[in-house]
Amino acid sequence: MDEHRLPTWPVVCPYCDSRFDLLVDVSQGSHETWEDCPRCCAPIHLKIEIVSVSGEIGSVIVGSDNDVI
């Protein structure tokens, strides 16, 4: 998928409180993944919910690597 067409979702790093826009690959449907914070490089656990076949993002839950989300 073309990065310029990926939707973004605003998130806050649970480690350093940096705010950034997360690129979300909606073609995967609802899923869990880990992304490194662009500022402190800590692993962020993400649970992404896609609510429609057109790829609408319903929610993004953010947690530290050890959080159960």
HELIX and SHEET records of a PDB file:
HELIX    1   1 GLU A    3  ARG A    5  5                                   3    
HELIX    2   2 VAL A   26  GLN A   28  5                                   3    
SHEET    1   A 2 THR A   8  VAL A  12  0                                        
SHEET    2   A 2 ARG A  19  LEU A  23 -1                                        
SHEET    1   B 3 HIS A  31  ASP A  36  0                                        
SHEET    2   B 3 PRO A  43  ILE A  50 -1                                        
SHEET    3   B 3 ILE A  57  SER A  64 -1                                        
END                                                                             
